[in-house]
Amino acid sequence: MEVIEISDDLFKPARANMIALTEYIYKVSQQIGMKKAFSLLRETFESMAGYQALRLKNQSKLDYFDAEDAYVLIKVIPEGLGIDYEVIETSPFKVVVKMNRNPLYDAAKIAGLDAEKFHRESAIAYMETIVQLLNPDLHYELVKFKFTDEDDYVEQIILR
């Protein structure tokens, strides 16, 4: 089991950037509606993920990516955002990860957005797009989203 605890040196700047993004989404939603704002957010994150997937594929020497291979490549993304996480299960067919402190969640709450909806339309759409481009048989899913106290967590899965 792999446990990664990231320092505040990464978390705080990522949180500040996400606060700016969520404030922007909130302001845009006041002009065009929340549904359209979230739709545009998803489209943007899916487009950005295409570039990231290509970069990750080019860094790898693999031609085929199972769930573990995909996880090894994409784990740099939550690490870069200062997200603490724990790998609960890993196999070629399934990787389950618990994520704790999350700058996207904090930012959405500060901006007054639905944190789960923001997470699904940004981070989950981004990660799903990347794993699908690495291997169309893989899926990235949000299994549990609930922050009720300091010890709560988000659970995500890569599944074949």
LOMIFI-887668 format. One record per residue: x, y, z of N, C-alpha, C, O in turn; residue number from 1. Coordinates in nm, 3 decimals. Atoms other than C-alpha are relative to their C-alpha. Layout:
<nodes>
       n_x       n_y       n_z      ca_x      ca_y      ca_z       c_x       c_y       c_z       o_x       o_y       o_z    nr
         X         Y         Z         X         Y         Z         X         Y         Z         X         Y         Z   NUM
...
</nodes>
This chain:
<nodes>
       n_x       n_y       n_z      ca_x      ca_y      ca_z       c_x       c_y       c_z       o_x       o_y       o_z    nr
     0.085    -0.117     0.000     0.000     0.000     0.000     0.089     0.123     0.000     0.183     0.134     0.079     1
    -0.079    -0.123     0.014     0.138     0.338    -0.103    -0.077     0.116     0.062    -0.194     0.138     0.030     2
     0.059    -0.118    -0.061     0.068     0.645     0.109     0.088     0.119    -0.035     0.208     0.118    -0.007     3
    -0.074    -0.118     0.040     0.170     0.984    -0.027    -0.057     0.120     0.075    -0.175     0.151     0.062     4
     0.040    -0.122    -0.067     0.158     1.294     0.192     0.080     0.113    -0.061     0.203     0.112    -0.060     5
    -0.060    -0.111     0.072     0.227     1.615     0.007     0.009     0.120     0.093    -0.077     0.139     0.179     6
    -0.021    -0.115    -0.088     0.360     1.929     0.171    -0.092     0.116    -0.036    -0.149     0.121    -0.145     7
     0.077    -0.121     0.023     0.177     2.259     0.206     0.061     0.086    -0.110    -0.007     0.170    -0.168     8
    -0.065    -0.077     0.106     0.432     2.403    -0.039    -0.065    -0.023    -0.136    -0.061     0.065    -0.222     9
     0.074     0.028     0.123     0.234     2.236    -0.320    -0.149     0.027     0.016    -0.213     0.080    -0.076    10
     0.144    -0.011    -0.022    -0.113     2.239    -0.168    -0.048     0.144    -0.004    -0.146     0.175    -0.073    11
     0.048    -0.139    -0.011    -0.144     2.610    -0.090    -0.003     0.073    -0.134    -0.103     0.139    -0.163    12
     0.009    -0.067     0.131    -0.051     2.743    -0.438    -0.106    -0.065    -0.090    -0.176     0.006    -0.163    13
     0.103     0.067     0.081    -0.273     2.478    -0.605    -0.138     0.046     0.045    -0.226     0.071    -0.037    14
     0.129    -0.045    -0.054    -0.559     2.581    -0.376    -0.029     0.143    -0.045    -0.142     0.174    -0.083    15
     0.019    -0.139     0.044    -0.507     2.949    -0.461    -0.040     0.006    -0.148    -0.128     0.082    -0.185    16
     0.035     0.004     0.142    -0.517     2.870    -0.834    -0.141    -0.054    -0.021    -0.215    -0.003    -0.105    17
     0.133     0.056     0.013    -0.828     2.659    -0.792    -0.107     0.098     0.049    -0.217     0.102    -0.004    18
     0.094    -0.102    -0.048    -0.996     2.938    -0.594    -0.026     0.101    -0.113    -0.140     0.139    -0.136    19
     0.018    -0.092     0.113    -0.936     3.172    -0.889    -0.089    -0.063    -0.106    -0.178     0.003    -0.159    20
     0.081     0.069     0.100    -1.082     2.913    -1.127    -0.146    -0.011     0.045    -0.237     0.016    -0.034    21
     0.138     0.017    -0.047    -1.390     2.846    -0.912    -0.073     0.135     0.007    -0.192     0.142    -0.021    22
     0.062    -0.133    -0.001    -1.455     3.218    -0.867    -0.039     0.040    -0.141    -0.145     0.099    -0.163    23
     0.031    -0.028     0.140    -1.439     3.254    -1.243    -0.123    -0.078    -0.045    -0.213    -0.022    -0.107    24
     0.114     0.084     0.038    -1.680     2.964    -1.296    -0.128     0.055     0.065    -0.233     0.058     0.001    25
     0.117    -0.056    -0.068    -1.915     3.117    -1.039    -0.049     0.125    -0.073    -0.169     0.140    -0.097    26
     0.037    -0.125     0.070    -1.909     3.456    -1.217    -0.059    -0.031    -0.138    -0.159     0.029    -0.177    27
     0.051     0.038     0.131    -1.957     3.294    -1.559    -0.139    -0.061     0.015    -0.228    -0.033    -0.065    28
     0.131     0.064    -0.020    -2.247     3.087    -1.422    -0.109     0.103     0.026    -0.225     0.080    -0.008    29
     0.099    -0.105    -0.023    -2.421     3.407    -1.314    -0.045     0.062    -0.133    -0.156     0.114    -0.144    30
     0.032    -0.057     0.130    -2.410     3.522    -1.677    -0.071    -0.099    -0.093    -0.166    -0.062    -0.163    31
     0.051     0.097     0.098    -2.486     3.201    -1.869    -0.073    -0.118     0.063    -0.127    -0.203    -0.008    32
     0.064     0.111    -0.070    -2.624     2.965    -1.606     0.102    -0.106     0.043     0.204    -0.126    -0.023    33
    -0.092     0.099    -0.058    -2.461     2.695    -1.394     0.020    -0.120    -0.092     0.131    -0.169    -0.106    34
    -0.010     0.118     0.086    -2.539     2.410    -1.634     0.097     0.025    -0.116     0.183    -0.058    -0.144    35
    -0.087    -0.034     0.113    -2.369     2.582    -1.929     0.143     0.024     0.048     0.238    -0.017    -0.019    36
    -0.135    -0.026    -0.053    -2.075     2.697    -1.715     0.072    -0.131     0.030     0.190    -0.146    -0.002    37
    -0.061     0.130    -0.030    -2.012     2.341    -1.594     0.026    -0.079    -0.128     0.124    -0.153    -0.136    38
    -0.022     0.067     0.128    -2.049     2.209    -1.949     0.127     0.052    -0.067     0.207    -0.026    -0.120    39
    -0.122    -0.059     0.057    -1.781     2.451    -2.071     0.124    -0.039     0.080     0.231    -0.061     0.023    40
    -0.110     0.044    -0.086    -1.562     2.358    -1.773     0.043    -0.141    -0.039     0.162    -0.168    -0.054    41
    -0.028     0.138     0.040    -1.587     1.989    -1.868     0.071    -0.004    -0.135     0.172    -0.071    -0.151    42
    -0.061    -0.003     0.133    -1.508     2.060    -2.233     0.145     0.047     0.008     0.233    -0.008    -0.059    43
    -0.136    -0.054    -0.015    -1.202     2.261    -2.130     0.093    -0.103     0.063     0.205    -0.124     0.014    44
    -0.084     0.099    -0.066    -1.070     1.994    -1.895     0.023    -0.123    -0.087     0.132    -0.180    -0.085    45
    -0.019     0.113     0.091    -1.128     1.718    -2.150     0.101     0.035    -0.110     0.183    -0.049    -0.148    46
    -0.096    -0.045     0.102    -0.938     1.919    -2.411     0.142     0.003     0.055     0.235    -0.044    -0.010    47
    -0.132    -0.005    -0.064    -0.648     1.982    -2.173     0.054    -0.141     0.025     0.174    -0.165     0.014    48
    -0.040     0.138    -0.029    -0.642     1.612    -2.085     0.057    -0.068    -0.123     0.145    -0.153    -0.111    49
    -0.054     0.057     0.124    -0.580     1.522    -2.448     0.148     0.029    -0.015     0.225    -0.058    -0.055    50
    -0.141    -0.038     0.006    -0.252     1.710    -2.439     0.082    -0.075     0.105     0.192    -0.123     0.077    51
    -0.069     0.070    -0.109    -0.156     1.556    -2.105     0.017    -0.148    -0.032     0.123    -0.205    -0.008    52
    -0.007     0.143     0.033    -0.236     1.203    -2.225     0.108    -0.025    -0.105     0.185    -0.120    -0.094    53
    -0.102     0.014     0.103    -0.020     1.249    -2.532     0.140     0.014     0.059     0.230    -0.062     0.024    54
    -0.130    -0.020    -0.065     0.266     1.379    -2.320     0.038    -0.122     0.085     0.152    -0.167     0.081    55
    -0.027     0.117    -0.084     0.235     1.088    -2.076     0.032    -0.123    -0.085     0.124    -0.198    -0.053    56
    -0.026     0.113     0.091     0.218     0.832    -2.359     0.140     0.009    -0.058     0.211    -0.091    -0.066    57
    -0.133    -0.018     0.060     0.530     0.979    -2.517     0.112    -0.022     0.100     0.223    -0.060     0.061    58
    -0.100     0.023    -0.104     0.717     0.958    -2.185     0.016    -0.148     0.031     0.121    -0.190     0.081    59
    -0.001     0.142    -0.032     0.633     0.590    -2.151     0.054    -0.080    -0.117     0.045    -0.039    -0.233    60
    -0.048     0.091     0.103     0.791     0.305    -2.340    -0.102    -0.110    -0.031    -0.075    -0.200    -0.110    61
     0.103     0.103     0.016     0.470     0.101    -2.324    -0.090     0.027    -0.120    -0.115     0.142    -0.157    62
     0.099    -0.009     0.108     0.235     0.030    -2.611    -0.141    -0.029     0.052    -0.240     0.014    -0.007    63
     0.128     0.037    -0.060    -0.041    -0.109    -2.388     0.003     0.040     0.147     0.102     0.016     0.217    64
     0.008    -0.044    -0.138    -0.155     0.035    -2.054    -0.113    -0.072     0.071    -0.230    -0.059     0.033    65
     0.105     0.055    -0.084    -0.338    -0.169    -1.794    -0.026     0.102     0.111     0.031     0.211     0.109    66
     0.036    -0.095    -0.106    -0.485    -0.005    -1.481     0.122     0.045     0.080     0.136     0.164     0.110    67
    -0.121    -0.035    -0.076    -0.154    -0.018    -1.290     0.092     0.091    -0.080     0.145     0.188    -0.026    68
    -0.085    -0.082     0.085     0.043     0.124    -1.582    -0.055     0.142    -0.011     0.020     0.240    -0.003    69
     0.063    -0.132     0.010    -0.206     0.409    -1.622     0.016     0.077     0.130     0.046     0.196     0.129    70
    -0.015    -0.065    -0.130    -0.194     0.482    -1.249     0.142     0.054     0.019     0.159     0.167     0.066    71
    -0.139    -0.044    -0.014     0.186     0.503    -1.252     0.023     0.131    -0.076     0.096     0.219    -0.029    72
    -0.015    -0.122     0.079     0.162     0.769    -1.523    -0.079     0.117     0.057    -0.028     0.229     0.064    73
     0.086    -0.112    -0.039    -0.126     0.974    -1.386     0.014     0.044     0.145    -0.038     0.149     0.182    74
    -0.010    -0.039    -0.141    -0.034     0.981    -1.018     0.076     0.131     0.019     0.065     0.194     0.124    75
    -0.069    -0.128    -0.010     0.186     1.283    -1.091    -0.098     0.117     0.004    -0.064     0.225     0.051    76
     0.099    -0.108     0.004    -0.133     1.486    -1.140    -0.048     0.038     0.141    -0.038     0.155     0.177    77
     0.038    -0.040    -0.136    -0.270     1.470    -0.783     0.121     0.044     0.084     0.110     0.132     0.169    78
    -0.120    -0.041    -0.073     0.085     1.494    -0.651     0.034     0.145    -0.031     0.074     0.220     0.058    79
    -0.029    -0.138     0.040     0.131     1.818    -0.847    -0.097     0.101     0.058    -0.067     0.220     0.063    80
     0.100    -0.088    -0.062    -0.182     1.960    -0.684     0.006    -0.003     0.152    -0.072     0.064     0.219    81
    -0.014     0.006    -0.145    -0.068     1.874    -0.333    -0.106    -0.084     0.068    -0.137    -0.063     0.185    82
     0.103     0.086    -0.057    -0.333     1.607    -0.281     0.065    -0.120     0.068     0.142    -0.194     0.006    83
    -0.045     0.118    -0.073    -0.254     1.350    -0.013    -0.086    -0.117    -0.044    -0.207    -0.103    -0.058    84
     0.079     0.115     0.041    -0.357     1.002    -0.119     0.061    -0.129     0.049     0.178    -0.136     0.088    85
    -0.041     0.134    -0.041    -0.338     0.636    -0.033    -0.053    -0.099    -0.102    -0.172    -0.097    -0.135    86
     0.042     0.104     0.093    -0.346     0.347    -0.277    -0.051    -0.116     0.084     0.023    -0.174     0.164    87
     0.065     0.104    -0.078    -0.589     0.092    -0.134     0.013    -0.136    -0.066     0.033    -0.237     0.001    88
    -0.004     0.125     0.074    -0.581    -0.171    -0.407     0.065     0.025    -0.135     0.043     0.130    -0.197    89
    -0.061    -0.014     0.131    -0.376    -0.228    -0.718     0.014    -0.136    -0.067     0.059    -0.234    -0.006    90
    -0.015     0.118     0.084    -0.387    -0.486    -0.996    -0.003     0.049    -0.144    -0.032     0.166    -0.169    91
     0.008    -0.042     0.141    -0.367    -0.481    -1.376    -0.142     0.043    -0.042    -0.159     0.112    -0.143    92
     0.138    -0.028     0.035    -0.748    -0.453    -1.376    -0.066     0.111     0.083    -0.172     0.162     0.047    93
     0.066    -0.093    -0.092    -0.816    -0.213    -1.090     0.102     0.067     0.091     0.191     0.002     0.146    94
    -0.077    -0.076    -0.098    -0.651     0.061    -0.886    -0.099     0.087     0.076    -0.176     0.162     0.016    95
     0.089    -0.078    -0.085    -0.837     0.215    -0.593     0.086     0.094     0.085     0.183     0.053     0.148    96
    -0.077    -0.103    -0.070    -0.713     0.539    -0.440    -0.092     0.082     0.089    -0.200     0.124     0.046    97
     0.068    -0.090    -0.093    -0.830     0.734    -0.134     0.076     0.132    -0.003     0.197     0.135     0.016    98
    -0.063    -0.132     0.000    -0.763     1.107    -0.160    -0.056     0.081     0.116    -0.176     0.086     0.140    99
     0.039    -0.081    -0.114    -0.766     1.332     0.140    -0.005     0.147    -0.040    -0.068     0.181    -0.140   100
    -0.005    -0.144     0.023    -0.704     1.705     0.148     0.005     0.031    -0.150     0.093    -0.019    -0.220   101
     0.013    -0.022     0.143    -0.805     1.840    -0.193    -0.024     0.148    -0.029    -0.123     0.204     0.019   102
     0.017    -0.143     0.026    -0.758     2.196    -0.325    -0.124     0.032    -0.084    -0.179     0.142    -0.072   103
     0.120    -0.024     0.080    -1.047     2.159    -0.573    -0.123     0.008     0.089    -0.210     0.093     0.070   104
     0.113     0.000    -0.094    -1.289     2.078    -0.293    -0.003     0.131     0.079    -0.107     0.196     0.088   105
    -0.006    -0.123    -0.078    -1.172     2.369    -0.079    -0.042     0.120    -0.084    -0.120     0.204    -0.039   106
     0.028    -0.114     0.087    -1.189     2.611    -0.372    -0.148     0.007    -0.036    -0.207     0.116    -0.034   107
     0.142     0.001     0.035    -1.540     2.504    -0.475    -0.085     0.049     0.116    -0.179     0.125     0.097   108
     0.075    -0.041    -0.119    -1.667     2.549    -0.119     0.013     0.151     0.021    -0.086     0.218     0.051   109
    -0.023    -0.143    -0.020    -1.511     2.896    -0.093    -0.080     0.082    -0.102    -0.136     0.186    -0.067   110
     0.072    -0.073     0.105    -1.670     3.003    -0.425    -0.151    -0.021     0.008    -0.227     0.046    -0.063   111
     0.143     0.026    -0.011    -2.009     2.864    -0.322    -0.053    -0.091    -0.108    -0.173    -0.090    -0.137   112
     0.041     0.095     0.102    -2.015     2.598    -0.593    -0.027    -0.136     0.063     0.021    -0.166     0.173   113
     0.020     0.139    -0.040    -2.139     2.242    -0.558     0.133    -0.072    -0.019     0.176    -0.094    -0.132   114
    -0.136     0.056     0.005    -1.805     2.079    -0.472     0.006    -0.131    -0.077     0.100    -0.154    -0.153   115
    -0.001     0.128     0.072    -1.898     1.735    -0.603    -0.019     0.022    -0.150     0.051    -0.039    -0.230   116
     0.024    -0.029     0.142    -2.032     1.872    -0.932     0.125     0.061    -0.062     0.164     0.023    -0.173   117
    -0.122    -0.062     0.050    -1.723     2.090    -0.975     0.109    -0.107    -0.020     0.178    -0.107    -0.122   118
    -0.100     0.107     0.006    -1.501     1.788    -0.904    -0.026    -0.093    -0.119     0.067    -0.128    -0.192   119
     0.035     0.090     0.111    -1.687     1.567    -1.153     0.025     0.065    -0.136     0.074     0.000    -0.228   120
    -0.010    -0.068     0.129    -1.685     1.827    -1.431     0.142     0.049    -0.031     0.170     0.088    -0.144   121
    -0.137    -0.042     0.023    -1.318     1.917    -1.387     0.096    -0.118     0.016     0.137    -0.179    -0.083   122
    -0.102     0.102    -0.026    -1.085     1.665    -1.223    -0.038    -0.139    -0.052     0.044    -0.207    -0.113   123
     0.040     0.135     0.043    -1.285     1.349    -1.293    -0.008    -0.007    -0.152     0.036    -0.105    -0.212   124
     0.004    -0.004     0.147    -1.352     1.449    -1.655     0.141    -0.003    -0.058     0.166    -0.069    -0.158   125
    -0.140    -0.006     0.044    -0.981     1.523    -1.693     0.066    -0.138     0.010     0.126    -0.185    -0.087   126
    -0.064     0.129    -0.022    -0.862     1.193    -1.545    -0.064    -0.109    -0.087     0.006    -0.194    -0.141   127
     0.068     0.098     0.084    -1.127     0.988    -1.730     0.048     0.012    -0.144     0.071    -0.089    -0.210   128
    -0.046    -0.020     0.137    -1.019     1.142    -2.059     0.141    -0.054    -0.018     0.171    -0.119    -0.118   129
    -0.138     0.049     0.010    -0.653     1.066    -1.992     0.004    -0.153    -0.004     0.067    -0.211    -0.092   130
    -0.008     0.147    -0.002    -0.708     0.701    -1.899    -0.066    -0.060    -0.123    -0.019    -0.163    -0.172   131
     0.064     0.049     0.122    -0.943     0.652    -2.195     0.093     0.013    -0.120     0.094    -0.074    -0.208   132
    -0.095    -0.018     0.110    -0.677     0.790    -2.430     0.121    -0.094     0.013     0.182    -0.132    -0.087   133
    -0.107     0.097    -0.020    -0.416     0.563    -2.273    -0.047    -0.140    -0.040     0.026    -0.217    -0.101   134
     0.059     0.130     0.033    -0.647     0.262    -2.310    -0.152     0.014     0.002    -0.210     0.035     0.109   135
     0.146    -0.016     0.005    -1.011     0.281    -2.427    -0.078    -0.099     0.086    -0.196    -0.077     0.112   136
     0.066     0.097    -0.088    -1.091    -0.022    -2.208     0.003     0.041     0.147    -0.061    -0.022     0.231   137
    -0.010    -0.046    -0.138    -1.003     0.170    -1.891    -0.102     0.110     0.028    -0.141     0.185    -0.061   138
     0.092    -0.106    -0.044    -1.237     0.394    -1.693     0.051     0.057     0.132     0.107    -0.015     0.215   139
    -0.037    -0.069    -0.123    -1.170     0.648    -1.421    -0.130     0.048     0.062    -0.206     0.121    -0.001   140
     0.128    -0.031    -0.062    -1.454     0.686    -1.175     0.016     0.057     0.140     0.110     0.023     0.213   141
     0.012    -0.050    -0.136    -1.542     0.878    -0.864    -0.096    -0.094     0.072    -0.214    -0.099     0.040   142
     0.080     0.100    -0.071    -1.667     0.609    -0.625    -0.065     0.062     0.124    -0.181     0.033     0.154   143
     0.050    -0.062    -0.123    -1.707     0.816    -0.308     0.044     0.145     0.004     0.162     0.175    -0.009   144
    -0.031    -0.142    -0.016    -1.727     1.190    -0.271    -0.077     0.050     0.120    -0.199     0.066     0.114   145
     0.068    -0.051    -0.119    -1.801     1.314     0.074     0.106     0.049     0.097     0.187    -0.028     0.148   146
    -0.087    -0.058    -0.102    -1.612     1.549     0.298    -0.091     0.053     0.109    -0.155     0.157     0.093   147
     0.083    -0.047    -0.111    -1.792     1.578     0.627     0.087     0.045     0.118     0.044     0.126     0.199   148
    -0.089    -0.039    -0.108    -1.497     1.609     0.860     0.144    -0.017    -0.047     0.169    -0.058    -0.161   149
    -0.142     0.002     0.034    -1.119     1.621     0.864     0.051    -0.138    -0.041     0.145    -0.148    -0.119   150
    -0.045     0.135     0.030    -1.084     1.242     0.844    -0.068    -0.062    -0.122    -0.037    -0.174    -0.160   151
     0.071     0.054     0.115    -1.315     1.199     0.545     0.087     0.006    -0.126     0.192     0.070    -0.126   152
    -0.082     0.014     0.120    -1.190     1.125     0.195    -0.086    -0.019    -0.124    -0.206    -0.041    -0.116   153
     0.059     0.029     0.130    -1.270     1.087    -0.174     0.064    -0.130    -0.046     0.184    -0.151    -0.028   154
    -0.055     0.123     0.053    -1.231     0.746    -0.334    -0.021    -0.002    -0.151    -0.132     0.020    -0.200   155
     0.003     0.006     0.145    -1.147     0.710    -0.702     0.059    -0.131    -0.045     0.137    -0.194     0.026   156
    -0.039     0.132     0.046    -1.087     0.405    -0.915     0.032     0.005    -0.149    -0.034     0.075    -0.226   157
    -0.028     0.028     0.140    -0.925     0.308    -1.242    -0.042    -0.146    -0.018     0.002    -0.233     0.057   158
     0.060     0.131     0.014    -1.110     0.005    -1.373     0.002    -0.044    -0.145    -0.022     0.034    -0.237   159
     0.010     0.060     0.134    -1.090    -0.227    -1.671    -0.111    -0.101     0.000    -0.137    -0.164    -0.102   160
</nodes>
